[in-house]
Amino acid sequence: PYLRQQAETMAWAQDVETGLAPDAGIVVQDISHLDYIKVRSVDLKRGAQSFEARLAVPAENTTLEIRADSLTGPLLGNCMLQANGGQWTIQSFALSGRLKGIHDIYFVCKGGPGELCRFDWW
């Protein structure tokens, strides 16, 4: 997780699409409430302390939960996304750092109706 990963290189996703964004290339889009991206076998080494992502967030009150091993697994971070009118910005968040080793990671989006965010990289 210490090198930039394109969000579209996910192992599994629910109810999201990949598409071409003119200003970002291929991205994960159409992310709505309770949609998620799963990334397999992420090596957290000695525990991740922070998370950085390039996101386009048109909706207020959108959160991105980062969970390990399942949709209800240990919560590594509860990231309140900064609404940016759908423009691409880099956002950074603190993580718990408690979990170490190799785990599947789930990025779970929560918020109101409609598209909540688009995800370029993490």
RASULKA-V136505 format. One record per residue. N is the residue number from 1. RES is the residue in three letters. PSI is psi in degrees with one decimal (none if undefined). OMEGA is omega in radians with two decimals (* if undefined). Layout:
n: <N | N>
res: <RES | RES>
psi: <PSI | PSI>
omega: <OMEGA | OMEGA>
//
This chain:
n: <1 | 2 | 3 | 4 | 5 | 6 | 7 | 8 | 9 | 10 | 11 | 12 | 13 | 14 | 15 | 16 | 17 | 18 | 19 | 20 | 21 | 22 | 23 | 24 | 25 | 26 | 27 | 28 | 29 | 30 | 31 | 32 | 33 | 34 | 35 | 36 | 37 | 38 | 39 | 40 | 41 | 42 | 43 | 44 | 45 | 46 | 47 | 48 | 49 | 50 | 51 | 52 | 53 | 54 | 55 | 56 | 57 | 58 | 59 | 60 | 61 | 62 | 63 | 64 | 65 | 66 | 67 | 68 | 69 | 70 | 71 | 72 | 73 | 74 | 75 | 76 | 77 | 78 | 79 | 80 | 81 | 82 | 83 | 84 | 85 | 86 | 87 | 88 | 89 | 90 | 91 | 92 | 93 | 94 | 95 | 96 | 97 | 98 | 99 | 100 | 101 | 102 | 103 | 104 | 105 | 106 | 107 | 108 | 109 | 110 | 111 | 112 | 113 | 114 | 115 | 116 | 117 | 118 | 119 | 120 | 121 | 122>
res: <PRO | TYR | LEU | ARG | GLN | GLN | ALA | GLU | THR | MET | ALA | TRP | ALA | GLN | ASP | VAL | GLU | THR | GLY | LEU | ALA | PRO | ASP | ALA | GLY | ILE | VAL | VAL | GLN | ASP | ILE | SER | HIS | LEU | ASP | TYR | ILE | LYS | VAL | ARG | SER | VAL | ASP | LEU | LYS | ARG | GLY | ALA | GLN | SER | PHE | GLU | ALA | ARG | LEU | ALA | VAL | PRO | ALA | GLU | ASN | THR | THR | LEU | GLU | ILE | ARG | ALA | ASP | SER | LEU | THR | GLY | PRO | LEU | LEU | GLY | ASN | CYS | MET | LEU | GLN | ALA | ASN | GLY | GLY | GLN | TRP | THR | ILE | GLN | SER | PHE | ALA | LEU | SER | GLY | ARG | LEU | LYS | GLY | ILE | HIS | ASP | ILE | TYR | PHE | VAL | CYS | LYS | GLY | GLY | PRO | GLY | GLU | LEU | CYS | ARG | PHE | ASP | TRP | TRP>
psi: <3.8 | 0.1 | 149.4 | 131.4 | 134.1 | 133.4 | -30.2 | -4.3 | 28.9 | 160.0 | -32.1 | 152.7 | 159.1 | 121.5 | 27.4 | 165.8 | 156.0 | 149.0 | 173.4 | 120.4 | 125.6 | -30.8 | 6.5 | -9.5 | -147.2 | 130.3 | 167.4 | 128.0 | -179.0 | 38.9 | 118.3 | -178.5 | 127.7 | 5.8 | 154.1 | 161.2 | 134.1 | 132.3 | 126.0 | 144.9 | 54.0 | 127.6 | 104.2 | -0.8 | -111.1 | 12.2 | 121.0 | 130.7 | -21.8 | 165.2 | 133.6 | 137.1 | 151.9 | 116.5 | 149.7 | 119.0 | 97.1 | -21.1 | 138.5 | 161.1 | 44.8 | 132.0 | 152.9 | 109.6 | 137.0 | 115.2 | 153.9 | 136.2 | -22.1 | 171.6 | -20.5 | 14.1 | -174.7 | 133.7 | 114.8 | -30.7 | 144.1 | 95.0 | 114.7 | 111.6 | 139.9 | 115.0 | 135.0 | 26.5 | 18.5 | 7.7 | 151.3 | 126.8 | 157.4 | 126.6 | 141.4 | 146.3 | 149.4 | 144.4 | 164.6 | -33.7 | 3.0 | -34.6 | 133.7 | 162.4 | -162.0 | 128.0 | 154.1 | 140.0 | 135.3 | 126.3 | 109.6 | 121.9 | 137.0 | 143.8 | -153.2 | -161.4 | 159.7 | -174.7 | 125.5 | -36.9 | 167.2 | 148.3 | 119.4 | -58.0 | 167.2 | none>
omega: <-3.04 | 3.02 | -3.14 | 3.10 | 3.07 | -3.08 | -3.10 | 3.09 | -3.13 | 3.08 | -3.05 | 3.07 | 3.08 | 3.00 | 3.03 | 3.14 | 2.90 | -3.13 | -3.12 | 3.05 | -3.06 | -3.08 | -3.09 | -3.06 | -3.13 | -3.09 | 2.97 | -3.06 | -3.10 | 3.14 | -3.10 | -3.13 | 3.11 | 2.99 | -3.11 | 3.01 | 3.07 | 3.06 | -3.05 | 2.94 | 3.08 | 3.13 | -3.14 | 3.14 | -3.10 | 3.11 | 3.13 | -3.12 | -3.10 | -3.11 | 3.12 | -3.12 | 3.00 | -3.00 | 2.93 | -2.99 | 3.14 | -2.99 | 3.01 | 3.04 | 3.10 | 3.08 | 3.05 | 3.06 | 3.05 | -3.05 | 3.14 | 2.92 | 3.07 | 3.12 | 3.13 | -3.11 | -3.12 | -3.14 | 3.11 | 3.13 | 3.04 | -2.95 | 3.05 | -3.07 | 3.11 | 3.09 | -3.07 | 3.12 | 3.14 | 3.09 | -3.13 | 3.03 | 3.07 | -3.13 | -3.10 | -3.07 | 3.03 | 3.06 | -3.09 | -3.13 | -3.07 | -3.02 | -3.10 | 3.08 | -3.05 | -3.10 | 2.90 | -3.12 | 3.11 | 3.01 | -3.06 | -3.11 | 3.13 | 3.12 | -3.09 | -3.11 | 3.06 | 3.13 | -3.09 | -3.14 | 2.96 | -2.94 | -3.14 | 3.13 | 3.07 | *>
//
